Amino acid sequence: MRIALLALLACLTCIPVAAAATGTMTIVQSNGGTNTYSNVEIKAIHGALYLTSNDGKGTMVINRAACSHQGQLMICYATNATLVQSGETSPLDFQRGTVYVNDTDGYLPLVLSTQKVPPHSIMLSFTTKRGTTVTLNGRIDKVVK
């Protein structure tokens, strides 16, 4: 799986670095409570995907995934995530998750969906065993090998 995550990062190096964070993350709790975070900083660093809130107080780290291509769209099945907040690191009770990466100049459709991934963008969705759903749409701000 480490090799698959490295393949994801190799693909992400083709995406131009954006000047500012452009990601939006939505977290829906199992009780229906919803939090939306704008301007989430998205970075791929040393084999992991880091998603940091605009105020810098919380970072979600996805550090394991299995990746493949469907046409030009890279699809990764994330298998491990942690939350770093207030100096504490907590593993998420991860159930399933998918990351879509489009490093082309055009929109790419998702299989069996009318939704399309914008050019040079990333979309992800994952669910915890407690029923919390996390989604993110945005661009990669930084890639460090």
Secondary structure, DSSP 8 states (H G I E B T S, - for coil): -HHHHHHHHHHHTTS---SS--EEEEEE-TTS-EEEEEEEEEEEETTEEEEE-TTSSEEEEEEEEEEEEETTEEEEEEEEEEEEETTEEEE--EEEEEEEEE-SSS-EE-TTSS-EE-TTEEEEEEEETTS-EEEEEE---EEE-
